[in-house]
């Protein structure tokens, strides 16, 4: 019995050490990719400003409003748990695609940062025009954890694409892929879980 207990204890220690090591690798890779993350942040907020201040052509404006109405329609009547699950699954998919579709020259995360920034700017302008500029403060809690997770995902995705410029392309592809998995599991997912809980609760309470 004692031997079994010792074996189980050693397995737990090994698992803990393995998780801790992967977590360190993930953060190290985020730091290594910080310039790409900064690029995503600059792109995102530049197009947020464009979306807020630039007049959108009517056909595109109507499409965006329909998009928001459809999103609200999908969540109408949902309970708290369903809302949290819906928000998390959407953001987790976006983060996943941002990272792992990034290997194609970084195109997907680049344009996702542009599009999402523009949509946020447009939505902010819409909210301000209907409810006043102070209504924008209500958007802040929704993005505290979600935006960093998305920025990291898209930045890592663009970093992933740089394997093509390396001497040993396949080796770098595998290395970046494995490190990206660690980032997604140990950093992005936890941030998105917290974001979904906060956002789902606020929406459920009508805040």
C-alpha positions as CSV (number, residue, x, y, z in Angstrom):
1,X,0.0,0.0,0.0
2,X,2.8,2.4,0.9
3,X,4.6,1.7,-2.4
4,X,1.3,2.5,-4.3
5,X,0.9,5.7,-2.4
6,X,4.5,6.7,-3.1
7,X,4.0,5.9,-6.8
8,X,0.8,8.0,-7.0
9,X,2.6,10.9,-5.1
10,X,5.5,10.8,-7.6
11,X,3.0,10.8,-10.6
12,X,1.3,13.8,-9.2
13,X,4.6,15.6,-8.7
14,X,5.7,14.7,-12.2
15,X,2.3,16.0,-13.6
16,X,2.6,19.2,-11.6
17,X,6.2,19.8,-12.8
18,X,5.1,19.1,-16.4
19,X,2.2,21.6,-16.2
20,X,4.5,24.1,-14.6
21,X,7.1,23.7,-17.2
22,X,4.6,24.0,-20.0
23,X,3.3,27.2,-18.4
24,X,6.8,28.7,-18.3
25,X,7.3,27.7,-21.9
26,X,4.0,29.4,-22.9
27,X,4.9,32.7,-21.1
28,X,8.4,32.6,-22.5
29,X,7.0,32.2,-26.0
30,X,4.6,35.1,-25.4
31,X,7.6,37.3,-24.4
32,X,9.5,36.1,-27.5
33,X,6.5,37.1,-29.7
34,X,5.8,40.4,-28.0
35,X,6.6,42.6,-31.0
36,X,4.0,40.7,-33.0
37,X,1.5,41.1,-30.2
38,X,2.3,44.9,-30.1
39,X,1.7,45.0,-33.9
40,X,-1.7,43.4,-33.4
41,X,-2.6,45.9,-30.6
42,X,-1.6,48.8,-32.8
43,X,-3.6,47.5,-35.7
44,X,-6.6,46.7,-33.6
45,X,-6.9,50.1,-31.9
46,X,-6.0,52.0,-35.2
47,X,-9.0,50.4,-36.8
48,X,-11.1,50.9,-33.7
49,X,-10.6,54.6,-34.2
50,X,-11.3,54.3,-37.9
51,X,-14.5,52.4,-37.1
52,X,-15.5,55.0,-34.6
53,X,-14.8,58.2,-36.6
54,X,-15.1,57.2,-40.2
55,X,-18.5,57.2,-41.8
56,X,-19.4,53.7,-43.0
57,X,-21.1,53.3,-46.4
58,X,-24.8,52.5,-46.0
59,X,-24.8,48.9,-47.4
60,X,-21.9,47.9,-45.1
61,X,-23.4,49.8,-42.2
62,X,-26.7,47.8,-42.6
63,X,-24.8,44.5,-42.8
64,X,-22.9,45.3,-39.5
65,X,-26.2,46.3,-37.8
66,X,-27.8,43.1,-39.0
67,X,-24.8,41.2,-37.7
68,X,-25.3,42.7,-34.2
69,X,-29.0,42.0,-34.3
70,X,-28.4,38.4,-35.3
71,X,-25.9,38.0,-32.4
72,X,-28.4,39.5,-29.9
73,X,-31.0,37.2,-31.3
74,X,-28.8,34.1,-30.8
75,X,-28.4,35.0,-27.1
76,X,-31.9,36.1,-26.4
77,X,-33.5,34.0,-23.7
78,X,-30.3,32.2,-22.7
79,X,-29.6,31.4,-19.1
80,X,-26.4,32.5,-17.4
81,X,-24.6,29.2,-18.0
82,X,-25.7,29.1,-21.7
83,X,-24.5,32.7,-22.2
84,X,-21.1,32.0,-20.6
85,X,-20.7,28.9,-22.7
86,X,-21.8,30.7,-25.9
87,X,-19.3,33.6,-25.4
88,X,-16.5,31.2,-24.4
89,X,-17.0,28.9,-27.4
90,X,-17.1,31.8,-29.9
91,X,-14.0,33.5,-28.4
92,X,-12.1,30.2,-28.0
93,X,-12.7,29.4,-31.7
94,X,-11.6,32.9,-32.7
95,X,-8.4,32.5,-30.7
96,X,-7.7,29.0,-32.0
97,X,-8.1,30.1,-35.6
98,X,-6.1,33.2,-35.0
99,X,-3.1,31.1,-33.8
100,X,-3.3,28.0,-35.9
101,X,-4.4,29.6,-39.2
102,X,-1.6,32.1,-38.7
103,X,1.0,29.8,-40.4
104,X,-0.4,30.9,-43.8
105,X,1.7,34.1,-44.0
106,X,-0.1,35.5,-40.9
107,X,-3.0,36.6,-43.1
108,X,-5.9,35.4,-40.9
109,X,-4.8,36.9,-37.6
110,X,-3.7,40.2,-39.4
111,X,-7.1,40.7,-41.0
112,X,-9.0,39.5,-38.0
113,X,-7.3,42.2,-35.9
114,X,-8.3,44.8,-38.5
115,X,-11.9,43.6,-38.7
116,X,-12.4,43.1,-35.0
117,X,-11.0,46.5,-34.3
118,X,-13.2,48.1,-36.9
119,X,-16.3,46.4,-35.6
120,X,-15.5,47.5,-32.0
121,X,-15.1,51.1,-33.2
122,X,-18.4,50.9,-35.2
123,X,-20.2,49.4,-32.2
124,X,-18.8,52.0,-29.9
125,X,-19.9,54.8,-32.2
126,X,-23.4,53.2,-32.4
127,X,-23.6,53.0,-28.6
128,X,-22.4,56.5,-28.1
129,X,-24.8,58.0,-30.7
130,X,-27.8,56.2,-29.1
131,X,-27.0,56.3,-25.4
132,X,-24.4,59.0,-25.0
133,X,-20.6,58.9,-24.8
134,X,-20.7,57.7,-21.2
135,X,-22.2,54.5,-22.3
136,X,-18.7,53.5,-23.6
137,X,-17.6,52.9,-20.0
138,X,-20.0,49.9,-19.9
139,X,-17.9,48.2,-22.6
140,X,-14.7,48.3,-20.6
141,X,-15.4,45.3,-18.3
142,X,-16.3,43.2,-21.3
143,X,-12.8,43.5,-22.7
144,X,-10.5,43.4,-19.7
145,X,-9.6,39.7,-20.2
146,X,-11.0,39.0,-23.6
147,X,-8.9,41.5,-25.5
148,X,-5.5,40.4,-24.1
149,X,-6.4,36.8,-25.0
150,X,-7.3,37.8,-28.5
151,X,-4.2,40.0,-28.9
152,X,-2.0,37.2,-27.7
153,X,-3.7,34.7,-30.1
154,X,-3.4,36.9,-33.1
155,X,0.2,37.9,-32.3
156,X,1.2,34.3,-31.8
157,X,-0.5,33.5,-35.1
158,X,1.6,36.1,-37.0
159,X,4.7,34.9,-35.2
160,X,3.8,31.3,-36.3
161,X,4.0,32.5,-40.0
162,X,7.7,33.5,-39.6
163,X,8.8,29.8,-39.7
164,X,8.8,30.3,-43.5
165,X,11.8,32.6,-43.3
166,X,13.8,30.2,-41.1
167,X,16.6,28.0,-42.5
168,X,15.2,24.8,-41.0
169,X,11.5,25.5,-41.9
170,X,9.9,22.2,-40.8
171,X,11.8,22.1,-37.5
172,X,10.7,25.7,-36.8
173,X,7.1,24.9,-37.9
174,X,6.9,22.1,-35.3
175,X,8.6,24.2,-32.6
176,X,6.2,27.1,-33.1
177,X,3.2,24.8,-33.3
178,X,4.1,23.1,-30.0
179,X,4.7,26.4,-28.3
180,X,1.5,27.8,-29.7
181,X,-0.5,24.9,-28.2
182,X,1.0,25.7,-24.8
183,X,0.1,29.3,-25.1
184,X,-3.4,28.5,-26.2
185,X,-4.0,26.0,-23.4
186,X,-2.2,27.7,-20.5
187,X,-2.8,31.4,-21.2
188,X,-5.5,32.0,-23.8
189,X,-8.1,29.6,-22.5
190,X,-7.9,30.7,-18.9
191,X,-8.2,34.3,-19.9
192,X,-11.2,33.5,-22.1
193,X,-12.9,31.5,-19.3
194,X,-12.7,34.5,-17.0
195,X,-13.8,36.8,-19.8
196,X,-16.8,34.7,-20.6
197,X,-17.9,34.5,-16.9
198,X,-17.6,38.3,-16.6
199,X,-19.2,39.1,-19.9
200,X,-22.0,36.5,-19.6
201,X,-22.8,37.7,-16.1
202,X,-23.0,41.4,-17.2
203,X,-25.2,40.6,-20.1
204,X,-27.4,38.4,-18.0
205,X,-27.8,41.2,-15.5
206,X,-28.4,43.7,-18.3
207,X,-25.4,45.8,-17.4
